[in-house]
Structure formats: structure tokens, C-alpha cells
């Protein structure tokens, strides 16, 4: 698996864990986990798309 694809799946996992933690505990700390997952997934998607253009 390429690194970008792994980052996309890691980002999706972090987002899902953040949403689940937010629903269960209602702590605002999980918003940071959701944002981190979005940033990692976006970075992975950008790296995959740049590699496809080359």
C-alpha cells in the first residue's frame, strides 16, 4: 500500500474514532482528533493525486 493511501485510511479511522468518542463522552477534546484525522487524510489525498499526475 502506498504511503498516501495509508494516510487516507488513517485519517478516516481517526475521524471515526473521534466521532465515536464525541458521542460517548461529549468531551470537546475529540474535536481535535477529528481535525487531526481530516488533516492527515487530506495530506494523503494530495500526495496520491500528485503522484498520479507525474
N, C-alpha and C positions, 0 to 999 in steps of 0.2 A: 504494500500500500504506500502510496506517495505521502510525503510529509503534509502537503496541503489538504489531502483528503482526511488524514488523521486529525488535523486541526479542526476541520469542519465537524467531524463526529465528536471530538472532544468538546467543542463549543456547544453542540446540540445537547450533549449529556449534561454539561454544566447548567445550561438553561433549564432543562427538565428537573434537575435536582434542586435548582433554585426555586422554581415554581412549586415543587412539592414541599420544600421546606417552608416557603412562604405561606402556603395553605395550612400546613400543620401547626406552625408555631406563631405565625403572624409577627415575626421579628423583621425589622427593616434591614437587617444585615444581609438577608438573602437577595435583596435588590442588587447588591454589589456583585454577588455571584452570578446573577442573571446578566448584568452588564459585562462582566468578565467573559462569560460564555459567548455573548454577542460579539465582543471584540476579537476573541480568538477565532470564532467561526468566520467572521468577515476577513480576517487576515489570511486564513486558509483558503477561502474562496478567491481572494485576489491572487494569491500565489498560484493556484490552479489555473486561473484564467490567463495569467501572464505566461505560464509555461505552455499553454495551448496555442497562444499567438506566435510563439517563436518557432 
